[in-house]
Structure formats: C-alpha cells, structure tokens
C-alpha cells in the first residue's frame, strides 16, 4: 500500500509548507474525533525534505469513510483551515 499524497496544503505558516506543498515525510491526521493535522507546527525555519511531497502516515479519525484500520485510503488529501483549525479537508463522514 502506498501512503496517500498530500495534494495541497494551504497552511503557509506550517514549518513543513513551502509554496502550498507539504514536505513532511509523513503526517498524522486526527485526534480520534477531529481531522486535525497533528503534524502541524510553526517555526521560523522550514523543515522536511523539499524534494519530496508529504504523505499521510496515519489517520486516527475512524469515522472518516477513507479510513480503514487507521490508515487513509484516499488517493490524496488536501490540508487547510477549517475555521481556526488545521484540518484534513478531504475528511468525509462514514
């Protein structure tokens, strides 16, 4: 199984975001109820590998239709703001 790619990230102040792309090797989504990007944090310095596009390593939101055994099965996701939270915008209730 390939980890789903992060197609876009609108959270420019994230340490892993460069030009609307995530460069973390893998992110974790969720806190069991909400599809928040648990990998999000801010820093003056950019992190990750700029030659790689981020992927979803784990998803803790079992109520999402893309979640199977805490693994994301969506072909790709988008991360952005949902009100003031940094969320997986691909989340869809099961």
Secondary structure, 3 states (H helix, E strand, C coil): CCCCEEEEECCCCECCEECCEECCCCEEECCCCCCEECCCCECCCCCCCCCCCCEEEEECCCCECCEECCEECCCEEEEEEECCEEEECCCCEC
